[in-house]
């Protein structure tokens, strides 16, 4: 395909975008000024998360931390708490580190090139390209899941994902214009989200309908290598209270899954059957004065595995103190802490079972 034809493709979709662009709180304000901080923040939040879910979180974040300087000096616990419900908490930790790096190393101004952006914490190839194009209107090839789907259909690419990702990137590169690259990137993403949808694509409304090689088979593309079944891991979670009724919460290690979040302590999560009875209680982080009832199982799904946690209740020995990485939290203050969705499920399960 010659560049003149590709340039025509860009012209068509930009004209469509000018009429049909989605209104989003992180996009350019009425005077056309784009805030790199808002673009970056939205791109971090939108990773693995839908626009509908992100909108209210974004609004709350920018109301509380309106600039990158404000976010940089915020307490990490406050950021994690505000992030609750968005999942993939490593994004929040890296986002906080990135804000600090922008302030410390770049005088509070985001770099305007992909190479410089990729040196910041939590910014990979996609985010660097998106911020470069959308915030600074510099040509960059922005490819997310929506763009991959649009490219696979437009060029009728039958090879499956993820193997075909480099080819789809090259095709996206061939279409990306020098003029209005930020609007073009958002146009293709909007097209994938509203017209070239995974199911039931609205081909008659597509600005590229006349040149789409995969129009007649659009819903069958892109092909994907079948995923294997996710394994199931199991463990025991301890709901431990003291004489005042406060619950023991422990901070997870900074690195790894749910890093830095607060949790009810548990045994290791493993694919073998979890320990039971005395074997399980040996993993309790404090001395137990009285063992309570077992309250069934809480189930939760992570990206790469399912989790089943048997819930054990107990009361601490009167002489027990909270370990250094833990606190006693009054029941009515659980909402003040950065509890991941899994642990909020555990809390809700216990409250229902004990009729609290």
N, C-alpha and C positions, 0 to 999 in steps of 0.2 A: 504494500500500500504506500503510495507516494505521500510526501509531506503535505502537498496541497489538499489532498483528500482528507488527511487527518486534521488539517487546520479547519476544513469545513465541518468535520465532526465536532471540534471544539466550539466553533461558532454556533452550531445548532444547540448544543447542550447549554451553552452560556445564555443563549436567548431564552431557552426553556427555564433556566434557573432564575433569570431576572423576573419571570412571571410567577414562578411556582415555588420559590425557595421557602423552606420551613423557617418559621420564626423561633429562634432559640435565644436564651438569655446571654449566651456567651458570644454570639455573633456581633458584628459591627453595630454600634449605636447609630442613631439617626443621622449624625453628621459624618458617618462613614469611617470614623476613627476606630481602629482595632486595637484592643488592649492585649499585648502578648501574655500577660499574667492570666487573664480570663481564658484565652485560647489554650494555654498550657494546662491550666487547672481542669478545664473541661475534657481535654484529651486524656489526661490521667484518669479521670473519673469514668470516662466512657469505655475504657478498656474492659472487655468482658461484661459490660453492663449496658442496659438499654437506655435510650434517650428519655423515655417516660420516667424511669427510676431515677436517673441522674438529676433531672431538672430541679426538684425541691432541694436536694442536697447541695447543688451548686449555689442556689439562691441563699441558702443558710450560710454556706462557707463564705461567700463574698460579702454578706452582711456582717459577719463576725470578723473576717480577715480580708478587708477590701484591697489590700496591696500585698505584694510579695514580702515586703518588710514586716507587715503585721503577722503573716504566716510564719516567717522565719523566727520570730521571738515568741511564738506561741508554745505552750507546754505540749510535749508529744502526747501526753495522756488526754489533753483536751482535743487534740486533732483526732486521735484514735476514737475517742468517744463520739465526736461529731461524724465520724466515718461509719459508725455502726450501721449495719444493714447493707452496705455496698460490697462487702466481701473482699477477698484478695487483699488482706491488710498490709502486705508488703508494699503495695502501691502507696498507702498512706504514709508509711515510715519513710520510703524513698522520696515521696513528695515533700515531706518536711525537711529532709536532708537537702533536697534540691533547692528549696527556697533559701535555706541557710547558705548554700554555696553561691547562689545568684547574688545574694546580698554581700557576702564576704569577698567573693572573687571577681564580681562583675558590677560592683557598685549599685546593685539592685536593678540592673537592666539585663534582660535576657539576651544572650548572644543571638545574632541574626543569620547564622550559617548552620547547616546540618552538622558539620564536623565539630564545631564548638558546642552545640547543643548536646551531642552524643557524649561529651565528656562529663556531663552533669549526671548526678545520681538519678536512676529510675527512668532515664530517657533513652529509648532504643531507636532503631532505624525508623519505624513508623512514626513515632511521636516527634522525632527530630524533623522529619519531612513535613509532617502536618503543621507544626509550629512555624517552620521556615516559610511554607507556602501561604498559610492562612494569616499569620500574624505579620509577616514581613513582605508578602507578595513577591517572594523570590521563587524561581522555578524549582520545584522539587517533586519527585514522583511519590504520591501519597496512595498507598495500597492497603486497605483494610479488607475485611470479609465481604463487605458490600461491593467494593471495587473488583475484587477477584471474581465474584459471581457475574458482574456486568461484563467483564472482559471475557470470561469463559463463554458466555452466551453470544456476545457481539461477534466473536471470532470463531464460534463453534469449536471450542477446544474440548476434545473428548477424554484426553488423558486425565487421570484422577489427581485430586489434591491428596496429600500435600506435595507430591512429586513435581507437579506442574507449576508450582508457585514461581520459580524463576522466569518461566515463559510468560506467565500472566503479568509479572512485573515489567518485562520488556515490552509487552503490548501496551500496558498503561503508560510506559515511558514514551512510546511512539505517538501517543495521542495528547500528551501533556503539552499545552502551549506555553510560549514565553509570556504572552499577554494574559493578565488576570489568572495566574496559576492558582491562587488561593480560592477564588470563586469557582474555578474549574474543578478543583479537588472536592469542594463541598457539593458542587453540582452532581458529580458522579456518585458521591455517597448518598445524596438525597434521592437520586434516581434509583439506586439499589434499595433504599429503605422504603420508598413509596410507590414505585412503578415496577422495577425489575426485582420483585420480591421473591423469596425462596419458593413460595407456593402461590399459584394464581397470578402470575405476572400480567400486568395490564399492557400488553404489547401495543395495542392500538393507540395508547396515549404516549408512547415513548418517542422522544425526539430522534432517536436512532433507529426507529422501526424499519425504515426503508432500506437501511444498509446493514441490518443485523443478520449475520449469517446463520445464527442459531434460533431465529424467531420461531420457527415451526416446532422446535424441540426444546424451547427455553426451559420448561419446567423440569426437564431431565438433567440439566446442567447447573452447576459443575458436578462431575462425578467425584466420588470420594472413595478412598480405600476404607473398607469396613473396619470399624473400631472393634477391638476385642472387648469382652465383658470386663467391667470394672471389678476389682477384687473387693472383698468385704473385710474390714478390720474390726476388731472387737476389744473392749476393755471394760473397766469398772470405774465409775465416777463417784466421788465421795461428797455427799452433802452433809457437812459437819458443822454443828452449832456449839456455842458455848452456853454458859448458864444464863446469859442475858438474851439468848436467842439469836445472836449475830452469827452469820455464816462465814466460814473460812474461804477466802479467795486468794488465789496464788497467781503471780505474774508469770506468764510463759517466757522462755528465753527469747531474746531479741531476734535471733536468726531462726529461720524455719517457719513452718506452718503456724498461722495465727500469732506470729512473733510479737511480743510486747503486750499482748492482750491479757486481760484477767480471766481466770477460769476457776471452776471448782476442781480441786485436785483429782487426778485420775491415775490409774495404772498405765503403763505403755500401751499404745494402740498397735495390735499385731493381728496377723491373719489366723493364727491359731486360736483355739478357744481361750477366753479370758480366765484368769484365776478366779476361784470361788472360795467362799468362806474364809478360813484363816489365811489361806494363800493370798487372797485379795487384800485383806486387812493389813497384811505386812507392808503394803504400799502406802498406807495412810501416812500423811506427813506429820501427824502429832499423835500423842498418846490418847487412846480412846477410853473414856470412862464407862460408856454404855453404848452398845450397838443397837441401832434401831431397825426398822423394817427395810426390806428390799422392795423397791418400788417399780419393778419392771424395767423396761428397756426404752431408751431414747435413740431414735435413728436419725441420721443426717447424711446428706450427700455432699462430698467434695468433688472437685474436678476429676481426680484420678482414682478415687475409691469411695465406697460406702462405709459408714461407721455405725456400729451398734454399741451403745454404752449401757451396761447394767447400772442402775442407780442404787447405791447403798447409803443409808442414813446413819448418823451416829452423833453422840454428844462427847465433847472433849473432856478429858480428865480435868478436874478442877485446877490442877497445877500446870496444865499445858499452856504454853504461850505460842503465839503465832510465829512461825519461822521467819527468817529475815526477808524472804521473797513473798511473804503473805501478809494479809490483814484480816481482822474481824470486821465484817461489814453488816450493819443493821439491815434487816430485810427491807425496810422502807427506803434504803439508800442504794439498793442494787442498781437502779437506773442512773446513778451518778458515775458509774464506772464503765470502762470500755469492755463490755462483754460481747464477744462474737455471737452470731446467730445461734450457733450450737449451744452455747452456755445459757442463752436466754430460753432456748427450748428446754434445757435441763431444769432451769428455775421454774418455768411454767408447769412442767410435768410434776415437779415436787409440790408446788402450791396446789395444784388440782388434786393430787393424790392425798395430800394431808388436809385438804379443805381449808387452806390458809386464806 
